[in-house]
Amino acid sequence: MKEANQAMTEIHKENKQSSDQEREVAKTKSKIIEKTTTRRNGR
């Protein structure tokens, strides 16, 4: 039983890390999109 809990904890940690990375990627993408749209608008 203890081993199963350990495995679940490890999986949860990995999921949290990957979601944090996805958030960072989304931030970067939105920044890039902002830059390109402002350039198109001529600001």
C-alpha positions in Angstrom: 0.0 0.0 0.0 2.8 2.4 0.9 4.5 1.8 -2.5 1.3 2.6 -4.3 1.0 5.9 -2.5 4.6 6.7 -3.3 4.0 6.0 -7.0 0.9 8.3 -7.0 3.0 11.1 -5.3 5.7 10.8 -8.0 3.1 10.9 -10.8 1.4 13.9 -9.2 4.8 15.7 -9.0 5.5 15.0 -12.7 2.1 16.2 -13.7 2.5 19.4 -11.7 5.9 20.0 -13.3 4.6 19.4 -16.9 1.6 21.8 -16.3 4.0 24.5 -15.0 6.0 24.1 -18.2 2.9 24.3 -20.3 1.9 27.5 -18.6 5.4 29.0 -19.3 5.1 28.0 -23.0 1.6 29.5 -23.2 3.0 32.8 -21.7 5.8 32.9 -24.2 3.5 32.2 -27.1 1.1 35.0 -26.1 4.0 37.4 -25.8 5.2 36.5 -29.3 1.6 36.9 -30.6 1.3 40.3 -28.9 4.6 41.4 -30.6 3.6 40.3 -34.0 0.1 41.9 -33.8 1.4 45.2 -32.6 4.0 45.2 -35.4 1.2 44.6 -37.9 -0.9 47.5 -36.5 2.1 49.8 -36.9 2.5 50.8 -33.3 
